[in-house]
Amino acid sequence: MKYYIIAGEASGDLHGSNLMKELLNCDPNATIRFWGGNLMQSVGGTLVKHYKELAFMGFAEVLFNLKTILKNIDFCKKDIEAFQPDALIFIDYPGFNMRIAKWAKQKNIPTHYYIAPQIWAWKENRIQAIKRDFDKLYVILPFEKDFFEKKHNFPVEFVGHPLLDAINNHPTVEEEKFRTENNLDNRPIVALLPGSRKQEIKKMLDVMTSIAKDFKNFQFVIAGAPSIDFGFYKDFITLENIKFVSNKTYDLLSIAQSALVTSGTATLETALFKVPEVVCYKGNWISYQIAKRIITLKYISLVNLIMDKEVVKELIQSDCNTNKLKKELLKINEPENRSLLLKEYELLQTKLGGIGASKKVAQLIVADTKKID
C-alpha cells in the first residue's frame, strides 16, 4: 500500500516517525512519501519537504508569508496526485492540512487525521469541514472523544497520547556522560524550552535567560531546536551559567530539576518526564490580541487543560516577566511544592491512558485501507 503523510512541525515529525515505524510493521510492503523532518527521514520513505520550510506561526506571520504558503499548498496537491496514495494521513498542522483534505476528498483519496485539530479551543465551526473532508479521525486527549461524539455526533477513535510512546521508547540517559559531553557541571539544571520557531524563541529566551543572574547555583540549559543553527542562540549565552544543547530535549529533561517552557506540546512532555515547570507565553502583540478575543479556554498549557485545573503556573504575555518568572522558579524548587506537583503529574499520566497510540493508529489505518482495496 502507498501512504502519504503530512506533518508540518517538529512535534508532528516525532509522532510521524513513530507512526511510520508501526505502519511498516503492519504493512512491510508499505511505500511512504511524506512532509516532515529528520526523524521521519531516519525511518525511511521519501521526504518531499522539510517542516522547517513551513514554520510560520501566528496570524501576522501567516499573513506576511501567504504567498509562500499558497505555493506550498499547490505543490502538495500536485505531488499527492502524482503519487496516488491508498491513504492520505494528516498529522496536526490544521491550517495547511485541512485545505489539502478538502481537495483530496473531492479526488476520492481516503483521508485520515491523526492528532485532531483543537477546535475545542477555537474555530469550533471547523467541525463541518472535518465531517465533510475526513474519513477517519484519531484523537489523543481524553476529553476529545466526548467533544466530537457527544457534542458533534462525529465518531472518532481515542488512541491515547503518542508522547507516552515517544518517552517510553527514549533510551536511558547516563547523566554523568551527558553532562561531560555537553560541557555541563554538577549544578542542578533548569531546562529552557523556548519553542521551535525563531520568532517565539527570541521572545522567550529574552525573558527566560534574564533570571539566570539571580540563580548562580543553577545552570540554565537552552534546548536548541533541531532545525535552527547554534548561531541563532549564541547571543543569549551571556553568563557562565547559561548553557546550550542542540536536538537533545528529551535527554535534557530526563536529568533536569526544573524547567521554563513555552506553551505548546513541550509543556506536556516536561510533565511526563516528571520535571516541575513554569509555562510561559509571550507572542507577537497583534497575534496575541486577536487570539485573546477568539480563544475562550481557561488555560494555555496541555497539562492544565487535561487536568481541568491549574497544576502548573502559566505566565502569559505581560505576566511573563523577569520578576514573576523568578518568583515561580523559586516556588517549584521548594521541596513541598515539588512533591505536590509530582503527585499531580502521576494523575495526569493515568488520564492519558497507556502506551501504544502509534501502533493503534497504524493498525486502524492499514485495516481500513485493506478493506477499501
C-alpha positions as CSV (number, residue, x, y, z in Angstrom):
1,M,0.0,0.0,0.0
2,K,1.0,3.6,-0.6
3,Y,0.8,6.1,2.3
4,Y,1.3,9.9,2.0
5,I,1.9,11.7,5.3
6,I,1.9,15.4,6.0
7,A,3.5,16.7,9.3
8,G,4.3,20.4,9.4
9,E,6.1,20.8,12.7
10,A,8.7,19.3,15.0
11,S,6.1,17.5,17.1
12,G,4.5,16.1,14.0
13,D,7.9,14.8,12.9
14,L,8.2,13.0,16.2
15,H,4.8,11.4,16.1
16,G,5.0,10.8,12.3
17,S,8.3,8.8,12.7
18,N,6.7,6.5,15.3
19,L,3.6,6.1,13.1
20,M,5.8,5.2,10.1
21,K,7.6,2.5,12.1
22,E,4.3,1.0,13.1
23,L,2.9,1.3,9.5
24,L,5.9,-0.7,8.3
25,N,5.4,-3.3,11.0
26,C,1.7,-3.7,10.0
27,D,2.4,-3.4,6.2
28,P,6.0,-4.5,5.4
29,N,5.4,-3.6,1.7
30,A,4.4,0.0,2.5
31,T,5.6,2.8,0.3
32,I,5.7,6.1,2.2
33,R,6.0,9.6,0.9
34,F,5.9,12.4,3.4
35,W,6.3,16.0,4.5
36,G,8.2,16.0,7.8
37,G,11.6,16.2,9.3
38,N,14.8,14.3,10.2
39,L,13.1,11.8,12.5
40,M,10.7,10.7,9.8
41,Q,13.5,10.6,7.3
42,S,15.5,8.3,9.5
43,V,12.7,5.7,9.3
44,G,12.7,5.6,5.5
45,G,10.4,6.6,2.7
46,T,10.7,9.7,0.6
47,L,10.9,13.2,2.2
48,V,9.1,15.7,0.0
49,K,9.5,18.9,2.0
50,H,11.1,19.6,5.4
51,Y,8.9,21.2,8.1
52,K,11.5,24.0,8.6
53,E,10.3,25.4,5.3
54,L,6.8,25.6,6.6
55,A,7.4,27.2,10.1
56,F,5.1,30.2,10.2
57,M,3.3,31.0,13.4
58,G,0.7,33.5,14.5
59,F,-1.9,35.5,12.5
60,A,0.5,38.2,11.4
61,E,3.3,35.8,10.4
62,V,1.0,33.8,8.3
63,L,-0.3,36.9,6.6
64,F,3.2,38.1,5.7
65,N,4.1,34.7,4.2
66,L,0.8,33.9,2.5
67,K,2.4,33.7,-1.0
68,T,4.8,31.0,0.1
69,I,2.1,29.1,1.9
70,L,-0.2,29.1,-1.1
71,K,2.7,27.9,-3.3
72,N,3.3,25.0,-0.9
73,I,-0.4,24.0,-1.0
74,D,-0.4,24.0,-4.8
75,F,2.8,21.9,-4.9
76,C,1.4,19.5,-2.3
77,K,-1.7,18.8,-4.3
78,K,0.2,18.1,-7.4
79,D,2.6,15.8,-5.6
80,I,-0.2,13.8,-4.0
81,E,-2.0,13.4,-7.3
82,A,1.2,12.1,-8.9
83,F,1.8,9.6,-6.1
84,Q,-1.9,8.4,-5.9
85,P,-1.8,7.1,-2.3
86,D,-4.1,4.5,-0.9
87,A,-4.3,6.6,2.3
88,L,-3.5,10.2,2.9
89,I,-2.6,10.8,6.6
90,F,-2.6,14.2,8.2
91,I,-0.7,14.9,11.5
92,D,-1.9,18.0,13.3
93,Y,-1.0,21.3,11.4
94,P,-4.6,22.1,10.7
95,G,-4.3,25.4,8.7
96,F,-2.5,23.6,5.9
97,N,-3.8,20.1,6.3
98,M,-7.5,21.0,6.2
99,R,-7.0,22.8,2.9
100,I,-5.4,19.7,1.4
101,A,-8.1,17.4,2.9
102,K,-10.9,19.4,1.2
103,W,-9.2,18.9,-2.2
104,A,-8.3,15.3,-1.5
105,K,-11.9,14.4,-0.6
106,Q,-13.1,15.7,-3.9
107,K,-10.5,13.4,-5.6
108,N,-11.8,10.4,-3.6
109,I,-8.5,9.9,-1.8
110,P,-9.1,8.3,1.6
111,T,-8.3,10.8,4.4
112,H,-7.1,10.1,7.9
113,Y,-6.5,12.7,10.5
114,Y,-4.1,11.8,13.4
115,I,-4.0,14.3,16.2
116,A,-7.2,16.2,15.6
117,P,-7.4,20.0,15.2
118,Q,-8.0,21.6,18.6
119,I,-11.4,23.0,17.6
120,W,-12.5,22.7,21.2
121,A,-10.1,25.7,21.7
122,W,-11.2,27.9,18.8
123,K,-12.8,27.7,15.4
124,E,-15.3,25.2,16.5
125,N,-17.2,25.8,13.3
126,R,-14.5,23.8,11.6
127,I,-16.4,20.7,12.7
128,Q,-18.5,20.9,9.5
129,A,-15.3,20.7,7.3
130,I,-14.0,17.9,9.4
131,K,-17.2,15.9,9.0
132,R,-17.1,16.6,5.3
133,D,-13.4,16.0,4.5
134,F,-12.1,13.3,6.8
135,D,-13.0,9.6,6.7
136,K,-11.3,8.8,10.0
137,L,-10.3,11.0,13.0
138,Y,-7.9,9.8,15.7
139,V,-7.8,11.8,18.9
140,I,-5.2,11.8,21.6
141,L,-6.7,13.8,24.5
142,P,-9.2,12.1,26.8
143,F,-11.8,14.8,26.6
144,E,-11.8,15.0,22.8
145,K,-13.8,11.8,22.3
146,D,-16.8,13.3,24.2
147,F,-16.4,16.6,22.4
148,F,-16.6,15.1,18.9
149,E,-19.0,12.2,19.6
150,K,-21.4,13.7,22.2
151,K,-21.4,17.3,21.2
152,H,-21.0,17.0,17.4
153,N,-22.2,13.4,16.7
154,F,-19.0,12.5,14.8
155,P,-17.4,9.1,15.7
156,V,-13.7,9.2,16.5
157,E,-11.1,6.8,17.8
158,F,-9.3,7.8,21.1
159,V,-5.9,6.1,20.8
160,G,-4.1,7.6,23.8
161,H,-1.3,10.2,23.6
162,P,1.7,9.4,21.4
163,L,4.0,11.2,23.7
164,L,3.7,8.3,26.1
165,D,5.2,6.1,23.3
166,A,8.0,8.6,22.5
167,I,9.0,8.9,26.1
168,N,8.7,5.2,26.8
169,N,10.9,4.5,23.8
170,H,13.6,7.0,24.7
171,P,16.8,5.4,25.8
172,T,18.0,5.9,29.4
173,V,20.5,8.8,29.7
174,E,23.8,8.4,31.5
175,E,23.7,11.7,33.4
176,E,27.5,12.0,34.1
177,K,28.3,11.2,30.4
178,F,25.7,13.7,29.2
179,R,27.0,16.5,31.4
180,T,30.6,15.8,30.3
181,E,29.8,15.7,26.6
182,N,27.8,18.9,26.8
183,N,30.1,21.0,29.0
184,L,27.7,20.9,31.9
185,D,28.9,21.0,35.5
186,N,27.2,19.3,38.5
187,R,24.9,22.2,39.4
188,P,21.1,21.5,39.2
189,I,19.7,22.1,35.7
190,V,16.9,24.4,34.7
191,A,15.9,23.4,31.2
192,L,14.8,26.2,28.9
193,L,12.4,25.1,26.2
194,P,11.7,28.3,24.2
195,G,9.9,26.7,21.2
196,S,10.9,25.7,17.7
197,R,10.4,28.8,15.6
198,K,12.7,31.8,15.5
199,Q,10.0,34.4,16.3
200,E,9.0,32.7,19.6
201,I,12.5,31.6,20.6
202,K,13.8,35.1,20.6
203,K,10.9,36.5,22.6
204,M,11.0,33.6,25.1
205,L,14.8,33.5,25.6
206,D,15.0,37.2,26.3
207,V,12.9,36.7,29.4
208,M,13.9,33.2,30.3
209,T,17.6,34.0,30.5
210,S,17.0,37.3,32.3
211,I,16.7,35.5,35.6
212,A,19.9,33.4,35.3
213,K,22.0,36.1,37.2
214,D,19.8,35.5,40.3
215,F,20.3,31.8,40.3
216,K,24.1,31.2,40.3
217,N,23.7,27.9,42.0
218,F,21.8,26.6,38.9
219,Q,22.8,26.2,35.3
220,F,20.2,27.2,32.7
221,V,20.4,24.9,29.7
222,I,18.8,26.0,26.4
223,A,17.2,23.2,24.4
224,G,18.0,24.0,20.8
225,A,15.6,23.2,18.1
226,P,16.9,20.7,15.5
227,S,16.2,22.9,12.6
228,I,17.9,26.1,13.9
229,D,21.7,26.6,14.0
230,F,23.7,27.4,17.1
231,G,24.5,30.9,15.7
232,F,20.9,32.0,16.3
233,Y,21.2,31.1,20.0
234,K,24.7,32.3,20.9
235,D,23.6,35.9,21.7
236,F,21.5,34.6,24.6
237,I,24.5,32.8,26.2
238,T,25.7,35.9,28.1
239,L,26.5,34.3,31.5
240,E,28.7,31.4,32.6
241,N,25.6,29.5,34.0
242,I,23.7,29.7,30.7
243,K,24.5,26.6,28.5
244,F,23.2,25.1,25.3
245,V,22.5,21.7,23.9
246,S,21.1,21.0,20.4
247,N,18.4,18.5,19.5
248,K,18.6,16.7,22.8
249,T,15.5,17.9,24.6
250,Y,14.4,14.5,25.9
251,D,17.9,13.8,27.2
252,L,17.9,17.2,28.9
253,L,14.5,16.7,30.5
254,S,15.5,13.3,31.9
255,I,18.1,15.0,34.1
256,A,16.6,18.5,34.7
257,Q,15.5,19.6,38.1
258,S,13.0,22.2,36.8
259,A,12.1,23.9,33.5
260,L,10.8,27.0,31.9
261,V,8.6,26.0,29.0
262,T,6.9,27.8,26.1
263,S,3.3,26.9,25.8
264,G,2.7,24.0,23.5
265,T,3.4,20.3,23.3
266,A,6.5,20.8,25.4
267,T,4.5,21.5,28.5
268,L,3.1,18.0,28.4
269,E,6.5,16.4,27.5
270,T,8.0,18.2,30.5
271,A,5.3,16.9,32.8
272,L,5.6,13.3,31.6
273,F,9.3,13.5,32.4
274,K,8.3,14.5,35.9
275,V,10.0,17.9,35.8
276,P,8.4,20.8,37.7
277,E,7.8,23.6,35.2
278,V,6.6,27.1,34.7
279,V,4.7,27.6,31.5
280,C,5.5,30.8,29.6
281,Y,3.9,32.6,26.6
282,K,4.9,35.9,25.0
283,G,3.7,36.3,21.4
284,N,3.5,38.9,18.7
285,W,1.3,41.7,20.1
286,I,-1.1,41.7,17.1
287,S,-1.4,37.9,17.1
288,Y,-1.9,37.8,20.8
289,Q,-4.7,40.5,20.7
290,I,-6.5,38.5,18.0
291,A,-6.1,35.2,19.8
292,K,-7.3,36.6,23.1
293,R,-10.6,37.6,21.6
294,I,-11.4,34.3,19.9
295,I,-9.9,31.6,22.3
296,T,-12.0,31.1,25.3
297,L,-10.0,28.4,27.1
298,K,-9.3,28.7,30.8
299,Y,-5.7,27.6,30.3
300,I,-3.0,27.6,27.7
301,S,-1.0,24.5,28.8
302,L,-2.0,21.0,27.9
303,V,-1.2,19.9,31.4
304,N,-3.8,22.2,32.9
305,L,-6.3,21.6,30.1
306,I,-6.2,17.8,30.6
307,M,-6.4,18.1,34.4
308,D,-9.0,20.9,34.2
309,K,-7.3,22.9,36.9
310,E,-4.1,24.9,37.4
311,V,-1.4,22.3,38.1
312,V,1.4,24.3,36.6
313,K,1.7,28.1,36.7
314,E,1.1,29.9,33.5
315,L,2.7,33.3,32.8
316,I,1.2,34.9,29.8
317,Q,2.2,38.0,27.8
318,S,2.8,40.9,30.2
319,D,2.9,38.5,33.2
320,C,5.8,36.7,31.5
321,N,8.4,39.0,33.0
322,T,11.6,38.7,35.0
323,N,10.2,39.2,38.5
324,K,7.3,36.8,38.1
325,L,9.4,34.2,36.4
326,K,12.0,34.4,39.2
327,K,9.3,34.0,41.9
328,E,7.7,31.0,40.3
329,L,11.0,29.2,39.7
330,L,11.9,29.6,43.3
331,K,8.4,28.2,44.2
332,I,8.7,25.0,42.2
333,N,12.1,24.2,43.6
334,E,10.7,24.2,47.2
335,P,10.5,20.5,48.3
336,E,6.9,20.7,49.4
337,N,5.7,22.2,46.2
338,R,7.8,19.8,44.1
339,S,6.2,16.9,45.9
340,L,2.7,18.1,45.3
341,L,3.4,18.8,41.6
342,L,4.9,15.3,41.0
343,K,1.7,13.7,42.5
344,E,-0.4,15.7,40.0
345,Y,1.9,14.5,37.2
346,E,1.1,10.9,38.2
347,L,-2.6,11.6,37.9
348,L,-2.0,13.3,34.5
349,Q,-0.3,10.2,33.1
350,T,-3.2,8.0,34.2
351,K,-5.7,10.2,32.4
352,L,-3.7,9.9,29.2
353,G,-4.1,6.1,29.1
354,G,-1.4,3.6,28.3
355,I,1.3,3.4,25.6
356,G,0.6,2.2,22.1
357,A,-1.0,5.2,20.3
358,S,1.2,4.9,17.2
359,K,0.5,1.2,16.9
360,K,-3.2,1.6,17.3
361,V,-3.4,4.3,14.7
362,A,-1.3,2.3,12.2
363,Q,-3.4,-0.9,12.7
364,L,-6.6,1.1,12.2
365,I,-5.3,2.8,9.0
366,V,-3.9,-0.4,7.5
367,A,-7.1,-2.3,8.2
368,D,-9.2,0.4,6.8
369,T,-7.0,0.7,3.7
370,K,-7.1,-3.0,3.0
371,K,-10.9,-3.1,3.4
372,I,-11.3,-0.3,0.8
373,D,-8.8,-2.0,-1.5
